Amino acid sequence: MTKPLKKEKDSSSPVTSKISTRKRRTAAAGTESSSFESERAPEFESQLLDLSRVTRVTAGGKQLSFRAVMVVGDKKNKVGVGVAKGRDVAQAVEKATRAAKKNIITIPIFAETIPHQVESKFGPARVLLRPQKKGRGVVAGGVVRVICKLAGIKNISSKLLSRSRNKLNIARATIKALRALKIRNPKS
């Protein structure tokens, strides 16, 4: 009984060395490809804002589909909103994420906040964004908070000036407000 145990402990067999060599090669190849992919495309984080079930009435009956509103951002200064419909939830979310990546805007951020106060209107939704001192945090509710977090704005306050509670309209009004931010040119 003691002899088989000694043979199992012996790791100098050629079969074991081949397996370990393969593992090392595949592990090295995996790290190279993942680092190459990260250099090629910036990493965006996405979050689902709204998911609603919508129907289209046709002569043949009601056709059910899902509408997804997604926000993507890199938490540095880029953010985008996308809307898409699909036959199922996964398809709608995937299409909305692709649409959001196509609609990315770059935001000027100074001292972890926006450069100046801005107000914007999209449809019935009106949004007011104000810069805040360092350490104040994101004082915003719901949709505006998600967009500001994914954009990388750490100190901001916002106010919804309208009675509209439609998440899509509020998101588009927020993006419109962030797009309106200007950088002042110093007078030389």
N, C-alpha and C positions, 0 to 999 in steps of 0.2 A: 503493500500500500504506500509506502514512503517514496518509492521510485517514481510513480506517476506524478506525484506532487512536485517533485524536483523538475520533471520534464515540462510541466505547465509553467513553472516559474522562469524557465529559461527563455529569454526574449531575444536571443541572438539568432533565431531561426530566420531563413531567408524570406519566408512568407510574411512574417511580422514586419520586417524592414521594408518590404515592398508596399505594404498597406500604409505604414507611417509616412513613406515618401509620397505616396499619392495624396494623403491628407494634407501634407505640407504644400504640395503643388496647388491643390484646389483652394486651400486657404489663402495662399499668396495670390492666386489669380482672382479670387473673390475680393480681396482688399484693393487690388489695383483697379478693378472695374468700378467698384463703388466710389473710390476717390476720383476717378475720371468723370463719373456721372455727376458728382457734387460740384466739380469745377465747371462743368458744362452748363448746368441750369441752376439758378438760385432756388433755394428751398423756401417754398411758400407754405404757410399754415392756413388751413381753411376751416370755416365754421358755418354751420347751417343756421340761417336766420329764420326762415319761414318755410313750412311745408304744408301745402293745401291741396285738397282733392277737388278737382274741377271736372265738370261734365260739359259735353257738347251734344246738343240735341240734334239729331239728324232724322231723316225719313225712316231709317232702319231702327231707330231707338236712341238711347242715351249712350254716349261713348265716354268712359271714365278715363281720366289721366291725372297725373300729379304735377304740381308746379312747385319747384324748389328755388329758393333765393339763397345764394351762397356768397360769403365774403372771404377773400383770400388776401393775405398780407405777409410780409417778411419781417415784421416787427422792427424795421429800420426806418423806412420812409415810403414804402410802396404798399398800396392797397387797391383792391378792385371789387366790384359787386357784379354778380351775374345772375340771370334769371333764365330758367329753361323748363320745358314741360317734357314729360316722358310717360310711357305706358305703365312703368312701375317706378317705385321710389328710387331704386339704385340708378336707373337710367336717367331720371330727372336730376339727381344730385351730381352725377358725373358730367352731364351736359352743362349744368349751371356752373360747375367748377371750371370747366373749359372756357365758358363765356366770361367768367370773372377774371381769369388769367389774361384774356384778350383785352379787357377794359381796365388795365392797371394804370393808376396815376401815381406820380411822384409828388410828395408833400414836403415843403420846406419846414424843417424842424430845427428850432433854436432853443438850447437849454431845456430840452425834453418837453417843449411846448410849442404852440403855434406862434407865428410872429405878431399877429394882430387879431382883433375881434372881427368876426365875419358872420353875416346873416345870409341865408339862402332860402329859396322857395322852389318846391317842385310839386306841381299839382296843388292840392290843398295843404300839403305839409310845409311848415315853416320851421327852420332850425336856426338857433343862435349859438355860436361857438365863441368862447372867450379864453384867452391865455391865462394861466395861473402860475403862481410862484412855485419854485422847486419844493417838493415835499407835500404838496396839496393833494396830488393823486388825480384820478379820473373821476370827476363829479358829473356823471352822465348816466342816463337810464337806458336800459334795453339795447336797442339797435345802435345808437350813437356810441355807447360804451364798447360794444364789440368791434365796431369799425375803428375806433381810436386805439384800442388795445392792439389790434392786428396791424395798424399803421405804425405803431411804436411811439405814440404820443403818451407820455407818462403823466403830464400835469395839464389838465384842461377842465373847463366846466361848460356845460351845455344846457340849453333850455328849449323845450318844444313850445313854440309860440302859437301853434294851431291846435284845434281839437282833433285833428286827424290822428288815428292810432294805427294806420295802415303801415306795416313794417317795410314794405317795398318802397312806398313813397318817402318815408322818413329816411331810409337808407340812401335813396337817390338824392334827396335834399342835402344830406350830410356830405356825400361825395361831391355834389355841386359846390357846397361851401368850401370844402377842402381844396377843390380845384381853383377857387377864386383867390386863394392866398397868394400874396405877392411878396417878393423879397425887395426891400428898399435898397436902392443903390446909394452907397455913401458918397456925399458931395466932396469931390477932391479939388 
